[in-house]
Every structure is written in C-alpha cells, then in structure tokens.
Amino acid sequence: MNKILLILLCSLIGYAFAESKVLHVSTIPSNADIYINEVSPDHSREPAYVSPAFIDVNDSLASDVLISLFNPGFTDTTIRVRLSAKDTSFIIVSQQPILDEGFLQAQQSDISKRNRRVLGKDLMKLSLVPFALGLLSGAITYYEISKADDSKKAIKNSSIESDRNQDARDEFRSYQRKARTAKGITYASFITGVSLLSIGFIFSF
C-alpha cells in the first residue's frame, strides 16, 4: 500500500514539474490571428496570439493542438497540429488570398465589431479617471463644507463685530464658494464616468 502511494506521489510530482510543450506558429504573411482549440472561432473577438507566436500548450501529455488562423484578405485556416515528442514543435502556414468579395466583406465586418469591442473596453477603463476625480472632489467638498460650518459657528459665538469676526465671515464665504465648485465637479465627474462606462459596456458586446 505504501509503495503504491509512493508511486502515485512521484507521478504527481513528475507531472507538476514536467515542462509544457510549445508550438511555434509562423504564417505567410505574418500578423495572422491565432485561436486555440476553437473549431469555429468568433473573429470579432480578440485572438489568443498573433503570428509569429510561441504557443504554450500547458500540457506535456498533449499529442496535438487545434489552431485556427484569421487574416483579413486571406482564407481562414483551421489545422490540427501533431506535436513533437520534444518540448517545441514548429509549423509554417502559407495563407491563400481571397477573391470572393462577399467573404472579404464578412471579414471586414468581424474586424469592425472587434474594433468596436476594443473601443468599448478602452472607454470602460477611461471611466475610472472621472470616477477617481469625482471621489477626490467629493472629499474636497466635504472638507470645505466642514470648514464653512466651523466658520459659521465662530460667527454665531462672536456677538461683537471685530476684525476677527469679519475674517470668519470672509472665510465662511470662501469655504462656501469652494464647496459649491467642488460639488459641481463631483456631479460632472460622476455623470461623465457613468456615461463612459455605459457606452463602453454597450460597445463591448
């Protein structure tokens, strides 16, 4: 029993530390999108790799891998590549140009959808900037309001008209003005952030 457990343990350790296989994919022309293990990949979504590329198979026991190539202006290609018993395998694919106008338009449609999705993701990331500005201006608004309240209390507690009392009045007006400005920036920032996030969310689908 102990011997069986030892064998299983050694096998698990060997599997964990086994080097994954790598497939090097080159295409003619280059810059082809590479999708892994997808029979009919959605070309409007970003690919896993772009040729030339080293693809980490992540499985030392794998004997083959399915790759799909997409390059606007060239025929879509799907190949099941048999991996070498060694660590690294190589494949070079020469893609054939497309003359079918309808197929070319379908490819351009996929590219347009992908660009729209990329723009959507960028807009969602960009929305973090106005949200951060809104939080900062919100904190400033809270600070200016609290300072204005302190000045207001100082004015109420001082029944004698003096230079100190006048300074408190001036400070109150200043804090109040700054609070209004920061509050406006806060609202504008959050509205901008929500707009960018919403548009980006719509575009990303």
BAFI-3210 file (N, C-alpha, C; in Angstrom, 3 decimals, decimal comma, padded with zeros to 6 digits):
// residues 205
n [1|2|3|4|5|6|7|8|9|10|11|12|13|14|15|16|17|18|19|20|21|22|23|24|25|26|27|28|29|30|31|32|33|34|35|36|37|38|39|40|41|42|43|44|45|46|47|48|49|50|51|52|53|54|55|56|57|58|59|60|61|62|63|64|65|66|67|68|69|70|71|72|73|74|75|76|77|78|79|80|81|82|83|84|85|86|87|88|89|90|91|92|93|94|95|96|97|98|99|100|101|102|103|104|105|106|107|108|109|110|111|112|113|114|115|116|117|118|119|120|121|122|123|124|125|126|127|128|129|130|131|132|133|134|135|136|137|138|139|140|141|142|143|144|145|146|147|148|149|150|151|152|153|154|155|156|157|158|159|160|161|162|163|164|165|166|167|168|169|170|171|172|173|174|175|176|177|178|179|180|181|182|183|184|185|186|187|188|189|190|191|192|193|194|195|196|197|198|199|200|201|202|203|204|205]
n.u [000,830|001,856|003,852|002,434|001,217|003,524|004,409|002,288|002,516|005,036|004,472|002,600|004,161|006,091|004,484|003,621|005,952|006,717|007,761|005,852|004,581|005,566|004,397|005,528|004,271|004,275|003,314|002,618|001,346|002,677|001,360|-001,123|-004,172|-004,413|-006,305|-006,978|-007,793|-010,453|-013,103|-014,861|-014,060|-014,916|-014,301|-014,641|-013,839|-010,956|-007,883|-006,053|-003,347|-000,952|000,532|004,073|004,216|004,824|003,228|002,078|001,310|000,605|000,322|002,051|001,497|-000,053|-000,865|-001,591|-002,785|-005,366|-005,407|-006,644|-006,568|-006,766|-006,790|-007,368|-008,315|-007,257|-007,683|-009,542|-008,095|-007,992|-006,255|-005,226|-002,600|-000,030|001,886|005,365|007,330|009,233|010,060|009,427|007,553|007,233|005,576|004,792|002,626|001,317|-000,781|-003,711|-004,717|-007,898|-010,505|-013,158|-015,661|-017,814|-016,998|-014,792|-016,032|-017,437|-015,320|-014,278|-016,416|-016,297|-013,873|-014,573|-016,475|-014,811|-013,040|-014,858|-015,532|-013,061|-012,764|-014,901|-014,022|-011,809|-013,059|-014,448|-012,329|-011,301|-013,292|-012,673|-011,068|-012,667|-014,321|-012,506|-011,682|-014,114|-014,476|-012,325|-012,936|-015,315|-014,459|-013,076|-015,203|-016,639|-014,746|-014,522|-017,126|-017,282|-015,374|-016,578|-018,810|-017,530|-016,586|-019,005|-020,042|-018,189|-018,811|-021,404|-020,880|-019,515|-020,461|-019,666|-018,792|-015,924|-012,498|-011,711|-014,135|-015,010|-013,092|-013,800|-016,271|-015,475|-013,942|-015,929|-017,541|-015,652|-015,052|-017,573|-017,978|-015,930|-016,795|-019,175|-018,122|-016,488|-018,466|-019,953|-018,053|-017,833|-020,399|-020,386|-018,196|-018,958|-021,203|-019,993|-018,298|-020,183|-021,460|-019,365|-018,789|-021,216|-021,530|-019,198|-019,730|-021,896|-020,711|-018,855|-020,052]
n.v [-001,219|001,254|001,435|001,778|004,270|005,827|005,612|006,862|009,421|010,202|010,231|012,292|014,455|014,443|015,038|017,583|019,068|018,739|019,944|022,129|021,678|023,437|025,246|026,618|028,972|030,149|032,357|033,038|035,653|037,370|038,275|037,075|036,285|034,046|031,434|029,181|025,771|026,039|025,324|026,827|029,780|032,982|035,611|038,249|038,715|039,261|037,605|034,738|034,697|036,289|035,766|035,829|033,333|031,899|029,242|028,194|025,066|023,979|021,421|018,649|016,144|016,297|015,443|016,689|019,842|022,174|024,735|027,854|030,099|033,536|036,031|039,012|039,237|036,885|033,300|031,700|029,476|026,291|024,064|020,920|020,321|018,022|017,412|017,459|014,936|016,103|019,171|021,502|022,368|023,088|025,041|026,246|028,227|028,894|031,268|031,533|033,990|035,747|036,073|036,351|038,611|038,833|037,264|038,702|041,048|040,029|039,376|041,942|042,973|041,504|042,496|045,173|044,881|043,870|046,027|047,847|046,603|046,645|049,412|049,853|048,546|050,126|052,572|051,891|051,477|054,051|055,406|055,216|057,338|059,862|058,937|058,622|061,281|062,363|061,201|062,362|065,143|065,035|064,446|066,804|068,587|067,808|068,498|071,311|072,085|071,331|073,044|075,475|075,274|075,371|078,007|079,321|078,682|080,033|082,639|082,865|082,505|084,756|087,743|090,292|092,764|092,549|092,591|089,956|088,663|089,517|088,332|085,682|085,672|086,210|083,939|082,024|082,593|082,066|079,316|078,303|079,002|077,514|074,962|074,749|074,821|072,480|070,598|070,802|069,887|067,292|066,174|066,481|064,899|062,301|061,933|061,996|059,760|057,656|057,836|057,219|054,630|053,321|053,604|052,305|049,745|048,977|049,019|046,993|044,581]
n.w [000,000|000,868|-001,004|-003,353|-002,888|-002,813|-005,445|-006,787|-005,705|-006,641|-009,353|-009,536|-008,693|-010,698|-012,885|-012,209|-012,338|-014,914|-018,065|-020,059|-023,381|-026,360|-029,142|-032,071|-034,186|-037,428|-040,049|-043,499|-045,176|-042,210|-038,916|-038,530|-036,910|-034,165|-032,979|-030,370|-030,109|-031,074|-033,076|-034,689|-034,411|-032,984|-034,820|-034,312|-031,828|-029,740|-030,562|-029,210|-029,764|-031,987|-035,087|-035,886|-033,307|-030,073|-028,751|-025,740|-024,766|-022,351|-021,448|-021,011|-021,841|-024,048|-027,396|-029,689|-031,083|-031,784|-034,109|-035,273|-037,926|-038,731|-041,046|-042,435|-045,818|-046,558|-046,814|-044,244|-041,940|-040,479|-038,528|-037,305|-035,354|-035,011|-032,244|-031,502|-029,873|-028,426|-026,630|-028,131|-030,990|-034,518|-036,989|-040,221|-042,011|-045,131|-046,263|-048,304|-050,673|-050,777|-053,146|-053,223|-052,939|-051,176|-048,995|-048,165|-047,300|-045,127|-043,447|-042,968|-041,593|-039,219|-038,234|-037,816|-035,770|-033,800|-033,396|-032,390|-029,984|-028,698|-028,451|-026,722|-024,367|-023,808|-023,276|-020,973|-019,216|-019,272|-017,938|-015,294|-014,642|-014,504|-012,414|-010,303|-010,068|-009,310|-006,782|-005,428|-005,625|-004,258|-001,672|-001,187|-001,266|001,021|002,961|002,620|003,256|005,943|007,021|006,443|008,099|010,570|010,515|010,462|012,961|014,520|013,878|014,936|017,630|018,242|019,333|019,111|016,816|015,059|013,833|013,786|013,691|011,201|009,593|009,944|008,681|006,049|005,579|005,772|003,511|001,519|001,915|001,433|-001,250|-002,475|-001,805|-003,286|-005,886|-005,901|-005,460|-007,801|-009,630|-008,716|-009,303|-012,114|-012,803|-011,973|-013,594|-016,114|-015,833|-015,519|-017,985|-019,819|-018,931|-019,429|-022,240|-023,059|-022,073|-023,642|-026,207|-025,892|-026,350]
ca.u [000,000|002,764|004,595|001,507|001,100|004,784|004,423|001,329|003,082|006,121|003,850|002,008|005,255|006,685|003,536|003,573|007,183|007,001|007,728|004,765|005,033|005,438|004,233|005,869|003,462|004,621|002,422|002,988|002,086|002,624|000,280|-002,409|-004,740|-004,383|-007,257|-006,570|-008,821|-011,785|-013,440|-015,415|-013,821|-015,559|-013,219|-014,883|-013,201|-009,503|-007,298|-005,129|-001,995|-000,781|001,749|004,593|003,968|005,102|002,008|002,303|000,220|000,264|000,052|003,182|000,997|-000,852|-000,261|-001,918|-003,496|-006,113|-005,210|-007,424|-005,892|-007,625|-006,007|-008,224|-007,792|-006,762|-008,600|-009,483|-007,456|-008,039|-005,348|-004,875|-001,150|000,512|003,040|006,552|007,561|010,138|009,387|008,992|007,172|007,222|004,726|004,721|001,417|001,210|-002,215|-004,135|-005,535|-009,322|-011,011|-014,611|-015,979|-018,721|-016,209|-013,969|-016,912|-017,726|-014,120|-014,211|-017,468|-015,748|-012,852|-015,276|-017,049|-013,716|-012,572|-015,874|-015,389|-011,823|-013,084|-015,761|-013,187|-010,985|-013,927|-014,723|-011,121|-011,190|-014,289|-012,076|-010,473|-013,653|-014,788|-011,477|-011,778|-015,340|-014,224|-011,431|-013,673|-016,300|-013,759|-012,800|-016,499|-016,907|-013,801|-014,872|-018,386|-016,981|-014,674|-017,586|-019,608|-016,708|-016,600|-020,363|-020,142|-017,358|-019,562|-022,518|-020,351|-018,933|-021,534|-019,048|-018,257|-014,491|-011,735|-011,733|-015,463|-015,052|-012,263|-014,588|-017,278|-014,791|-013,573|-017,166|-017,906|-014,641|-015,275|-018,853|-017,771|-015,116|-017,626|-020,073|-017,323|-016,102|-019,694|-020,264|-017,073|-018,189|-021,536|-019,978|-017,276|-019,705|-022,039|-019,080|-017,872|-021,307|-021,686|-018,301|-018,951|-022,394|-021,228|-018,201|-020,392|-022,703|-019,802|-018,039|-020,803]
ca.v [000,000|002,406|001,504|002,345|005,710|006,458|005,690|007,913|010,706|010,509|010,543|013,632|015,432|014,496|015,731|019,002|019,747|018,469|021,146|022,141|021,707|024,730|025,205|027,880|029,140|031,236|032,410|033,884|036,702|037,336|039,032|036,366|035,998|032,619|030,977|027,853|024,768|026,531|024,881|027,997|030,916|034,270|036,510|039,606|038,789|039,293|036,268|034,379|035,026|036,819|035,153|034,566|033,237|030,662|028,871|027,286|024,106|023,773|020,005|017,890|014,866|016,550|014,946|017,609|021,066|022,745|026,176|028,497|031,318|034,545|037,152|039,656|039,179|035,536|032,239|031,211|028,158|025,543|022,918|020,169|020,129|016,956|017,938|016,619|014,356|017,031|020,307|022,534|021,983|024,248|024,945|027,444|028,136|029,882|031,527|031,817|035,201|035,576|036,943|036,431|039,913|038,623|036,756|039,826|041,949|039,373|039,535|043,339|043,150|040,971|043,438|046,355|044,510|043,748|047,383|048,454|045,996|047,182|050,780|049,765|048,217|051,309|053,576|051,441|051,772|055,505|055,907|055,228|058,669|060,771|058,411|058,965|062,730|062,609|060,855|063,383|066,398|064,801|064,602|068,238|069,208|067,517|069,279|072,729|072,270|071,254|074,290|076,540|075,118|075,873|079,478|079,752|078,589|081,105|083,887|082,857|082,618|086,090|088,746|091,606|092,977|092,810|092,108|088,501|088,268|089,769|087,290|084,455|085,821|086,065|082,526|081,275|082,785|081,393|077,877|078,014|079,091|076,361|073,759|074,710|074,459|071,072|069,814|070,784|068,995|065,928|065,741|066,389|063,759|061,045|061,829|061,626|058,384|056,751|057,866|056,446|053,224|052,793|053,497|051,250|048,452|048,670|048,736|045,793|043,378]
ca.w [000,000|000,940|-002,256|-004,346|-002,592|-003,189|-006,908|-007,168|-005,309|-007,582|-010,641|-009,421|-008,637|-012,032|-013,766|-011,831|-012,745|-016,323|-018,885|-021,024|-024,772|-027,017|-030,589|-032,721|-035,388|-038,343|-041,204|-044,639|-044,462|-040,748|-038,253|-038,566|-035,590|-033,854|-031,961|-029,919|-029,800|-031,428|-034,428|-035,391|-033,512|-033,243|-035,232|-033,829|-030,516|-029,850|-030,591|-028,130|-030,213|-033,339|-035,633|-035,357|-031,867|-029,345|-028,047|-024,622|-024,765|-020,932|-021,176|-021,537|-022,360|-025,248|-028,632|-030,780|-030,705|-032,903|-034,276|-036,328|-038,346|-039,355|-041,563|-043,436|-047,171|-046,801|-046,427|-042,866|-041,911|-039,217|-038,640|-036,103|-035,443|-034,159|-031,533|-031,396|-028,542|-027,747|-025,992|-029,068|-032,354|-035,414|-038,175|-041,058|-042,833|-046,203|-046,436|-049,668|-050,804|-051,083|-054,207|-053,037|-052,340|-050,049|-047,874|-047,709|-046,546|-043,844|-042,626|-042,534|-040,587|-037,968|-037,761|-037,306|-034,474|-032,835|-033,070|-031,534|-028,656|-028,107|-028,046|-025,541|-023,204|-023,513|-022,655|-019,605|-018,433|-019,177|-016,989|-013,959|-014,404|-013,900|-011,130|-009,313|-009,879|-008,561|-005,373|-004,871|-005,461|-003,210|-000,397|-001,036|-000,935|002,436|003,769|002,545|003,987|007,373|007,380|006,402|009,317|011,675|010,436|010,806|014,412|015,084|013,704|015,897|019,001|018,433|019,261|018,911|015,481|015,160|012,676|013,844|013,241|009,763|008,972|009,967|007,632|004,760|005,441|005,533|002,099|000,700|002,014|000,805|-002,699|-002,881|-001,657|-004,437|-007,065|-005,790|-005,603|-009,232|-010,272|-008,310|-010,107|-013,518|-012,933|-011,882|-014,794|-017,199|-015,605|-015,805|-019,435|-020,465|-018,548|-020,117|-023,680|-023,195|-021,808|-024,834|-027,321|-025,647|-026,713]
c.u [000,857|003,511|003,726|001,357|002,352|004,867|003,487|001,870|004,176|005,558|003,261|003,083|005,900|005,804|003,528|004,783|007,550|006,860|006,582|005,348|004,749|005,336|004,555|005,128|003,932|003,667|003,006|001,689|001,918|001,428|-001,096|-002,889|-004,780|-005,356|-006,940|-007,781|-010,240|-012,066|-013,961|-015,259|-014,573|-014,465|-013,438|-014,336|-011,689|-008,923|-006,389|-003,707|-002,070|000,550|002,798|004,456|004,402|003,871|002,337|001,098|-000,250|-000,077|001,149|002,740|000,202|-000,110|-000,566|-002,644|-004,162|-005,865|-006,057|-006,793|-006,872|-006,761|-006,824|-007,572|-007,283|-007,761|-008,430|-008,964|-007,562|-007,228|-005,190|-003,412|-000,721|001,817|004,175|006,664|008,496|009,343|008,770|008,696|007,083|006,274|004,728|003,536|001,422|-000,268|-002,535|-005,008|-006,983|-009,723|-012,522|-014,954|-016,881|-017,973|-015,345|-014,799|-017,250|-016,526|-014,013|-015,267|-016,988|-014,716|-013,498|-015,881|-015,955|-013,204|-013,551|-015,772|-014,149|-012,049|-013,936|-014,965|-012,323|-011,811|-014,253|-013,527|-010,980|-012,161|-013,744|-011,506|-011,498|-014,209|-013,804|-011,510|-013,006|-015,172|-013,351|-012,164|-014,766|-015,684|-013,448|-014,083|-016,821|-016,006|-014,195|-016,174|-018,138|-016,269|-015,645|-018,468|-018,843|-016,705|-017,963|-020,566|-019,362|-018,075|-020,690|-022,032|-019,745|-020,011|-020,989|-018,474|-016,791|-013,811|-011,758|-013,061|-015,585|-014,235|-013,031|-015,664|-016,659|-014,414|-014,807|-017,574|-016,943|-014,841|-016,559|-018,729|-016,983|-015,920|-018,577|-019,326|-016,960|-017,318|-020,096|-019,335|-017,406|-019,329|-021,133|-019,083|-018,024|-020,623|-021,189|-018,640|-018,952|-021,571|-020,650|-018,446|-020,111|-022,132|-020,227|-018,805|-021,212|-021,806|-019,063|-018,763|-020,996]
c.v [001,258|002,586|002,120|003,848|006,451|006,634|006,794|009,295|011,130|010,901|011,946|014,706|015,583|015,237|017,226|019,755|019,486|019,750|021,041|022,195|023,074|024,528|026,585|027,954|030,361|031,195|033,311|034,352|036,575|038,132|038,391|036,127|034,487|032,321|029,519|026,995|025,301|026,141|026,040|029,222|032,167|035,280|037,951|039,802|038,687|037,878|036,013|034,795|035,680|036,307|036,217|034,532|031,878|030,362|027,839|026,352|023,789|022,329|019,178|016,567|015,050|016,059|015,853|018,829|021,621|024,247|026,670|029,842|032,244|035,723|037,799|039,681|037,808|034,511|031,859|029,772|027,547|024,264|022,245|019,769|019,027|017,457|016,929|016,066|015,235|018,228|021,277|021,952|023,251|023,988|026,299|027,263|029,265|030,076|031,955|033,075|034,864|036,561|037,147|037,714|039,771|038,150|037,869|040,796|041,356|039,509|040,964|043,653|042,653|041,918|044,685|046,081|044,437|045,129|048,099|047,910|046,506|048,617|050,781|049,481|049,404|052,399|053,194|051,705|053,274|056,088|055,948|056,604|059,646|060,271|058,764|060,465|063,084|062,298|061,896|064,696|066,258|064,963|066,074|068,978|069,030|068,359|070,758|073,008|072,255|072,517|075,472|076,472|075,639|077,400|080,031|079,732|079,707|082,439|083,977|083,067|083,982|087,142|090,140|091,677|093,362|092,313|090,575|087,964|088,426|088,732|085,966|084,488|085,622|084,606|081,678|081,368|082,039|079,883|077,470|078,013|077,880|075,058|073,614|074,268|072,972|070,166|069,696|069,848|067,541|065,387|065,514|065,163|062,444|060,852|061,396|060,171|057,377|056,683|057,021|054,959|052,590|052,587|052,368|049,871|048,021|048,257|047,413|044,492|043,312]
c.w [000,000|-000,366|-003,354|-004,149|-003,014|-004,699|-007,393|-006,858|-006,268|-008,946|-010,640|-009,416|-010,014|-013,011|-013,492|-012,353|-014,209|-017,135|-019,897|-022,431|-025,378|-028,518|-031,154|-034,048|-036,167|-039,518|-042,276|-045,285|-042,945|-040,230|-038,430|-037,134|-035,376|-032,715|-031,638|-029,561|-029,978|-032,874|-035,264|-034,497|-033,948|-033,548|-034,803|-032,419|-030,685|-029,773|-029,395|-028,472|-031,589|-033,865|-036,008|-033,835|-031,334|-028,488|-026,977|-024,501|-023,345|-020,594|-021,833|-022,151|-023,648|-026,493|-029,815|-030,230|-031,958|-032,961|-035,443|-036,628|-039,052|-039,760|-042,668|-044,822|-047,548|-046,268|-044,963|-042,878|-040,522|-039,386|-037,290|-036,245|-034,485|-033,560|-031,493|-029,987|-027,730|-027,223|-026,998|-030,443|-033,191|-036,577|-038,896|-042,001|-043,853|-046,521|-047,859|-049,724|-051,182|-052,176|-054,089|-052,278|-051,121|-048,816|-047,296|-046,877|-045,182|-042,903|-042,102|-041,482|-039,232|-037,374|-037,172|-035,934|-033,409|-032,420|-032,151|-030,111|-027,943|-027,625|-026,790|-024,285|-022,806|-022,822|-021,210|-018,694|-018,216|-018,159|-015,557|-013,618|-013,831|-012,575|-010,015|-009,011|-009,059|-007,085|-004,707|-004,622|-004,409|-001,827|-000,126|-000,651|000,541|003,340|003,797|003,309|005,496|007,852|007,383|007,656|010,539|011,703|010,837|012,320|015,081|014,985|014,727|017,324|019,295|018,227|018,979|017,512|015,605|013,897|012,606|013,327|011,723|008,997|008,892|008,883|006,247|004,503|005,125|004,061|001,173|000,709|001,298|-000,721|-003,217|-002,813|-002,842|-005,695|-007,051|-005,974|-007,078|-009,990|-009,951|-009,154|-011,558|-013,751|-012,910|-013,082|-015,988|-017,070|-015,945|-017,306|-020,168|-020,174|-019,304|-021,609|-023,922|-023,019|-023,027|-025,997|-027,145|-026,009|-028,234]
res [m|n|k|i|l|l|i|l|l|c|s|l|i|g|y|a|f|a|e|s|k|v|l|h|v|s|t|i|p|s|n|a|d|i|y|i|n|e|v|s|p|d|h|s|r|e|p|a|y|v|s|p|a|f|i|d|v|n|d|s|l|a|s|d|v|l|i|s|l|f|n|p|g|f|t|d|t|t|i|r|v|r|l|s|a|k|d|t|s|f|i|i|v|s|q|q|p|i|l|d|e|g|f|l|q|a|q|q|s|d|i|s|k|r|n|r|r|v|l|g|k|d|l|m|k|l|s|l|v|p|f|a|l|g|l|l|s|g|a|i|t|y|y|e|i|s|k|a|d|d|s|k|k|a|i|k|n|s|s|i|e|s|d|r|n|q|d|a|r|d|e|f|r|s|y|q|r|k|a|r|t|a|k|g|i|t|y|a|s|f|i|t|g|v|s|l|l|s|i|g|f|i|f|s|f]
***
